[in-house]
Amino acid sequence: MQLLVSAASAADARAAVEGGADVVDAKNPAAGALGPVSLETLRGIVEAVNGARLVTAALGDARTAAAIREDARRFTSLGARLVKVGFAGIHQPADVVALATAAVRGARDGDEHAGVVLVAYADAQHPAFSATDLLGVASEVGAAGVLLDTADKSGPRLTDLVTPSWLADWVDRAHQAGLLAAVAGRLRSGDLPVARHAGADIAGVRGAACDGGRSGQVSARSVRDLCAWCRPPVEDVA
């Protein structure tokens, strides 16, 4: 399983790479679960990574098709290979499909090889689509993958909201649909083996990788420790 570390700055990105993170995710933690960074900050993060790791980026929760398409185009044109899009506040299933379609088109406008990851929140109240329903949407619109996250970063962790067996089933369904399956949501080191055993392709962290928590700075030492939790023990691969 790969480790994704959210970086709010070029310095964060450098520390993530130094610590061995597999994916560097451009995100502004002060702006919510999917807070986008500025285009200037994204440029700095991409330059800091310098091709050494996959760069992804959060675009926030989609509001209009035109805006999310343009945001996806801009971010992928600057070097984000995958962009993440949520749908908080969207109440009609048809609107979710339209917004997801626009995001996919925008990402490809910016870079024909770029893709979109659709985000479901495990702590969402009355979403237009459940996390399981979103798998069908992702497959329908040509998204690259799905992410199960939490919206409230002061609330329960993902592992408090779903059981290991439910998570494994969700990941398996994603894989059957040909989708990348990622998980996040206030994950700590001890949660990473749960995600790994569920078959997740990527586990995303922010606070656990930082000195001073979510609003602090990424620590290469913390990233290195978290990477170890993502790898199977020697006895599992013997």
Stockholm file with secondary structure:
# STOCKHOLM 1.0

chainA/1-238         MQLLVSAASAADARAAVEGGADVVDAKNPAAGALGPVSLETLRGIVEAVNGARLVTAALGDARTAAAIREDARRFTSLGARLVKVGFAGIHQPADVVALATAAVRGARDGDEHAGVVLVAYADAQHPAFSATDLLGVASEVGAAGVLLDTADKSGPRLTDLVTPSWLADWVDRAHQAGLLAAVAGRLRSGDLPVARHAGADIAGVRGAACDGGRSGQVSARSVRDLCAWCRPPVEDVA
#=GR chainA/1-238 SS CEEEEEESSHHHHHHHHHHTCSEEEECCGGGCTTCCCCHHHHHHHHHHHTTSSEEEEEEEECCCHHHHHHHHHHHHHTTCSEEEEECTTCCCHHHHHHHHHHHHHHHHHHCTTCEEEEEEETTCSSCSSCHHHHHHHHHHHTCSEEEEECSCTTSCCHHHHSCHHHHHHHHHHHHHTTCEEEECSSCCGGGHHHHHHTTCSEEEESGGGEETSTTSEECHHHHHHHHHHHSCCHHHHC
#=GC SS_cons         CEEEEEESSHHHHHHHHHHTCSEEEECCGGGCTTCCCCHHHHHHHHHHHTTSSEEEEEEEECCCHHHHHHHHHHHHHTTCSEEEEECTTCCCHHHHHHHHHHHHHHHHHHCTTCEEEEEEETTCSSCSSCHHHHHHHHHHHTCSEEEEECSCTTSCCHHHHSCHHHHHHHHHHHHHTTCEEEECSSCCGGGHHHHHHTTCSEEEESGGGEETSTTSEECHHHHHHHHHHHSCCHHHHC
//
